[in-house]
């Protein structure tokens, strides 16, 4: 059975238990054309616009 060689300090223990390293929600921005939530710096999957210009022609 594994037994620790040294006592784990309170600082080390608390650092491990803290929420600092946990994942955050992805960043989302509103599309300037249709207002849908999209990832920043990517073409809107809803309407196909990027920076106010149509990049991908989407059928409505």
C-alpha positions in Angstrom: 0.0 0.0 0.0 1.3 3.5 -0.9 2.3 5.6 2.1 3.4 9.2 1.8 7.0 9.9 2.7 6.4 13.4 3.9 3.4 15.4 5.2 1.7 17.4 2.5 1.7 21.1 3.5 -1.5 23.0 3.9 -0.5 25.3 1.0 0.2 22.4 -1.3 -3.0 20.7 -0.3 -5.1 23.8 -0.7 -3.5 24.7 -4.1 -4.6 21.3 -5.3 -8.1 21.7 -4.0 -8.6 25.3 -5.3 -10.7 26.1 -8.4 -7.9 28.0 -10.1 -7.0 25.3 -12.6 -10.5 24.2 -13.4 -11.9 24.9 -16.9 -13.8 28.0 -17.7 -16.8 28.4 -20.0 -15.9 29.2 -23.7 -15.8 32.8 -24.8 -18.8 33.7 -26.9 -19.6 36.8 -28.9 -22.7 38.0 -30.7 -22.8 37.9 -34.5 -23.0 41.4 -36.0 -25.5 40.2 -38.7 -28.0 37.9 -37.0 -27.1 38.2 -33.3 -26.5 34.5 -32.7 -23.8 33.5 -30.1 -20.6 32.3 -31.9 -17.0 31.8 -31.1 -14.9 35.0 -31.6 -12.8 35.3 -34.7 -14.8 32.6 -36.5 -17.5 32.6 -39.3 -21.0 32.6 -37.8 -22.4 29.1 -38.3 -26.0 30.5 -38.3 -25.7 33.0 -41.2 -22.2 32.6 -42.7 -21.1 36.2 -42.0 -17.7 37.4 -40.6 -17.0 41.0 -39.7 -20.1 42.2 -41.5 -19.3 40.4 -44.8 -20.9 37.2 -46.2 -18.1 34.6 -46.3 -20.2 31.4 -46.7 -23.5 31.5 -48.6 -26.2 29.9 -46.4 -29.6 28.9 -47.8 -32.4 30.3 -45.6 
